[in-house]
């Protein structure tokens, strides 16, 4: 998305590229919640001669399950009694579901088929 702003000091119009706020929020959420286990998995793989150990896949799957179940439960419990919330843009959640399923299938394929 582009935004045009007139700059009176320079007497010209400047065009800025603006991120979609949903994409920015999801990117920050993904980096913040998944960075520790990804780093742990990378360190384990590098220390094992690029062979997967028990810690890497378990950490990622466990963290994803925690994010899905516990964080979602806390978000639901944080809504006061008698109030409701609605999701405005369901397309973001559809994309998240599709890529999550792909990521789990890829992980299963890598651990069960490719890894020795």
Beta strands, then each sheet from edge to edge (+ up, - down):
strand 1: 2-7
strand 2: 12-17
sheet 1: 1+ 2-
end
